[in-house]
């Protein structure tokens, strides 16, 4: 990776009692992070369209978690773009 490549920043997510359980690691090339976010949203779309879960609470939790992961990747990428423009 060359020095002009924009990379992600640290982005915590999935908080429990205000403490983050997970985070996006800093230093991942933004293009790769956004590709992964797109993959996660495709999983959300497929799960939502399939209506395959009998337990709707479980389905909702899975969709929410995948969505939070994708959102964190996008936020970490947007922050990284801003830092790369200094």
Secondary structure, 3 states (H helix, E strand, C coil): CCCCCCECCCEEEEEECCEEEEEECCCCEHHHHHHHHHHHHHHHHHHHHHCCCCCHHHHHHHHHHHHHHHHHHHHHHHHHHHHHCC
